[in-house]
Amino acid sequence: MQKIVKEKQQDNENYAVNALNLCKKARALIRIRKPKEAEPMLISALELSPKNPYVLVALGDAKRMQRQFTTAAKYYQRCLEADPLNPFAMSGLGDAYRGTNNLESAIDIWTQALDAYPENYLVMTRLADALTKKGNFTAARKIYEKSITLNPDDPFALSGLGNLYIRLKAFDLAGPLLEKLVVKQPKNPRAIGALANFFRRQEDFLNAKDLFEQILEIDPRNVYAMDGLADCARGNKEYEKAKQLWEKAMINGMNPAIAKTRIADACLQMKQFAQARHYYDQVLSVSEDKFALLGQLRLIETEPGEKRNKVIEAAEILNRLFALDPSDDRTLNEFKVFRTRYPEIDDYVQP
């Protein structure tokens, strides 16, 4: 009996070793971004060692790299059933949740991971990014700042905290972080873009323009840089140039609703009223877009027209805006502006 037990233990050990060897080979493929080639090896490894955390995490990573987030989550969860505090599974599960836009679950698992491993700065930046997206800037800031103290050169923390400082208009704090990020990653379009956005938000369009152009030298089809250049042109009141840049960005993949609304805004600044209306109408034919509706309000206010028609058309648009969000500050402010100029609009609109 003891001999049988010993042989069984030896078999299990051999299976585990073979599974580990397969997993190492698969990991090498994953590192060079070949998850499909790695997957058959990992499946074979899992058959040899069904509860092996190393194999389960690797399978989760392979699926996540192929954007199969739901399947990836299942492998990470299986790993956590066998190894409840596995840091790689916790981190990966959060990534999988984020991939399905389930930020609440991502925040929950990353919070648990930090409770278990308080100095895991890779999880810190993930959690802080998610909290920023949810609008919890205070909590995100604390986590980013702690991450920076643990790893001062971490590009994700430098970028995340720098961009958060920009949102908070703490430009004196944002600048040094984003400049350091570009020094560390001088050819990274995202790093350069973060610094360009820093200058753009302060209306330093000259420095922002130079940086956006650097991005396009590295990546000629970078839509973020095209949009940034267009915004710099708009800031310099070069509306025709801005319009052309947004048209180019749209061709290269920029969100059509955003691009067309910005093109319409530029047309409005140039008093090209028919073109502005054309682009706003195109956006609104697809969906009730808040910014296209607000643009149409500015168009009504600016273009020549009979007063009664202006009031009726503005009332219709304001009612559509209130239907989207009756408490929106921008909508309420636009209503006040129109009511000041056209008091009779009260007869048509009830905010």
N, C-alpha and C positions, 0 to 999 in steps of 0.2 A: 504493500500500500504506500509506504514512504517513497519507494522508487517511482511509483506512478505520479505522486504529488510533485516529486522533484523534477521529473521529466516535464510535467505540465508547466511548472514554474520556469523551466529553461526555455520551453516553447514560447511562453508569454514574453520572456526577456528578449528572445530572438525577434519576435514580432515587433516589439517596441523599438529595438535597434534598427530593424529594416524600415519601419515607419519613419523613424527619425532621419535616416539617410535619404529616403525619398523626399521628405519634407525639406531637407536642406537644399536638395537639387531644385525643388519647386520654388523655394525662397529666392534662389539665385535668379530664376526667371522672373519672379515678381519684381525684384529690384530693378530689372531692366525693362519693366513694364510689358511683360509678356504673360499676363494672367491666364489666357486661354491655354497656352502651352503647359502652364504649371498645373492646371486643374486636374488632368487625368492622373498625374503622380499623386496629388493630394487625395483623390478619391481612393486610389489603391492604398495609400498610407492609412486612411481612415478605416478601411476594411480590416487592416492588420491590427489597428489600435483604435477602436471606436470612441474611446473617451479621452484620447490624448489631447490635452489643451493646446499644445504647440501646433498640432495638425488642424484642429478646429479653428484656431485663430487665423492660420494661414489660408484656410478655405474661405473664411469670412473676408479676409483681405482681398483674395482673388476675385470673389464675387462683387465686392464693393468697387474694385477698380474697373469692373465691367458695368458699373452702375446698376447692378442687380441688388438693390439695397434691402429689399424684403428678405431675400434668400440669405444675404450676408448676415442680417440681424439674427436669423435662426441659428446659424453656426456659432455666432458669438454667444447667444443665449445658451446653447448646448454646452459651450465651454464653461460658462458661469455656473451651470448646474453641477459640473464636475469640480470646478475650481472657482468658488464664489467671489474671490477678490483678485482674480487675474487682471492685472492692470492693462494688458494689451486688449483683452476682450472688452473690458469696460470702455476703454477709449474708442475701440472700433465700433462697438454698439452705438455709442453716441454719434459717431460719424455716419453710421447707417441710418439712424433716426433723422439726422440733419439732411441726409440725401432724399428723404421722403417728406421734407418740410415739417417734420414732427419735432419742432424745437423744444416743446415742453418736456418730452421724454428724453431728448438729448441733454437738456439742462439737468434733469433728475439724475441720470446715470453718471454724468460728469461730476456732479456734486458728490455723489457717493464715492466716486473714484478719488476725489480730492480728500474726502474724509478719511479714506484708507491710506492714501499716499499724499500727504500735505505738501510735498515739495516737487510734485510732478508738474513741471512747468509746461510740458506739452499739452496736458489736459487743461491747465490754467488758461492758456490762450484760446483753446476751443470753447471753454465755458464763457470766458469774457466776450468772445465774438458773438456767441448766441445771446448773451444777456444784452449786448449792445443792440442787436437786431430786435430784441423785444422791448427796447426802450428803457431798460434798467441801467442807466448810465452810472449811477453811484456805485452799485455792486460791481459792474464791469471794471470801472476805474480802479477799485481796490485790488481786484484780482490781477489786472494787467501790471499794476505797479509792483505787486509782490513778485510776479513773474520776472520783471525786469531786474529786481534785486537778486534773484537766483541765477539768472542768465542774462547779463546786460547786453549781449550781442544777438539775442534771439530775434531773427527778422520778423517773425509773426507777432511777437510782443511789441517790438518797435513800431511796426506798421499799425497794429490794432490800437495801441495807446495813442500814437500820434494822430491817427484819424479821429479818435474819440475826443482828444483835446481840441481838434478843429471844430467838431460839433459843439463843444462846450465854449467855443470862442476863446480858449486859452492858448492863443497863438504863440505866446512866449515860451510855453512848455512844449508845444507841438514841434516847432521848428528844429531844435537840436536833435530830437529823436529821429525825425524824418531825414535830416541831413546825414546823420550817422547811418541810417538804413541805406541810403544811396551810396555812401562810401563803402559799405560792406557788400553791396550788390549793385555795382555800377552799370550792369547790363540787364538788370531785371526791370521790365516795363512796369510792373506793379509798384516797385519801390520808387521809380522815377515819377510815376503817376501820382503817388501819394504826396510827394513833395510838390509836384506841379499843382495839385489841388490845394495845397497849403497856400501857395502864392496866389492862386486864382481867387480863393475865398477872401483874401485881403485886398483884392482888386489890383494886385501887382501883376498885371497882364503880360508885361514884358518878360519877366522871369518865368512865368507860367508857360508862355508861348515857347520859349527856348526849350523847356523841358519836354513839353508835348511833342515838339519836333524831334527831339532826341529819341523818343519812343518810336516815332514813325521811321526813323533811320534803322532801328533794330527790327521793328515789325511794321512794315508798310501798310498792313491791313488792320491795324489796331483801332477798333471803333472808339474805345475810350479816349484815345488821344485825339481822334478826329472831332469827337464831341467837345473835348476840352478846348481844342483850337477854335472851334466855332464859337464857344462861349467867350473866349478871349476876344475874338473879333467883335462879338456883340458888345462886350464891355468897352471896347474902343470905338463903338458906334459904326463899325464897318459891317453894316447889315447885309449887303449883297455878298460879301465874302463869307459871312457866317452862314447865309442861306446855302451857298454852294458847298460849304464843308458839311453841313447837315445832310444835304442831298447825297454827297459822296459816302457819308457814314451810313446812311440808310441802305445804299446799294451794297455796302460791305457787311450788313447784318444788324445795324442798329434797330431797336424796337421801332416799327413804323409809326405807331401812335405818338411816341415821344418825339421822334424826328419830325414828323409832319406838323405837330403842334408848335415846335420851335421854329420851323420854317415859316409857318403862318405868323408867328409872333414877329419874325424879322420882316416879313412882307408888310405887316401892320405898321411897323416903325417907319418903313419907307413909303407909307400911304398907298401901298398897292392893295387896295381894299378888296377888289374882286379875287385876287390870288389868295389873300388871307382867308376869305370866306370859303374858297374852294378847298383849301387844305383842312380848315376846321371841319367842314362838312364831311370830308372824306373820313376823318377820324371818328366823327359821331355817327357815321353810317354803320360802323362796326360795333361800337359800344358807347355807353354814356361815360365819357371821359371828363373828369372834373376840370382838367386844365384846358381842354379844348372849349368847354362851355365858358370858363372864365375868359378865355381869349375872345370868344364871340361877344361877351359883354363889353370888353374893351373896344372891340370893333364897332359895336353899336354906338358907344359913347363918342368915338372918334370920327367915323365916316359921316359925310353929309346925309341928311335925310329929314323927312317930315316928323315932327315931334310926336304925333299920335302913334305913328308906326314904330318909332323907337320905343315908346313906352310898352306897347303891346308885345313886341318881340323880346324886349328885356324881361318882361314879366314871365313870359313862357320859359326863358332860359333860367331865370331865378327859381321858378317852381321846380324845374328839373334838378337844379343844384340842391334845393332843399329836400327833394325826394332822395337824393344820394346820401345826404347827411345834414339834418336840420340844425345841428349844433356846430357845424364847421365855421371856424372863426373867419376864414377868408370869404366864405359866402355871405356871412352876416355883415362883414365890412363892405362888400360890394353892394349889398342891399341898401346900407346906410348912404353910400355915395350916390346911388341912383335916386333914393328918396329925397336927398337934399336938392338934387337938380330937378327931379321930376316928382313932386309930392303926390301927384295923381296915381303913381304906381301902387300906392297903398290899396287902391281899389281892386288891384289885380293879384297882389301877392300877399300871402299870409305866412310869415316865417314861423 
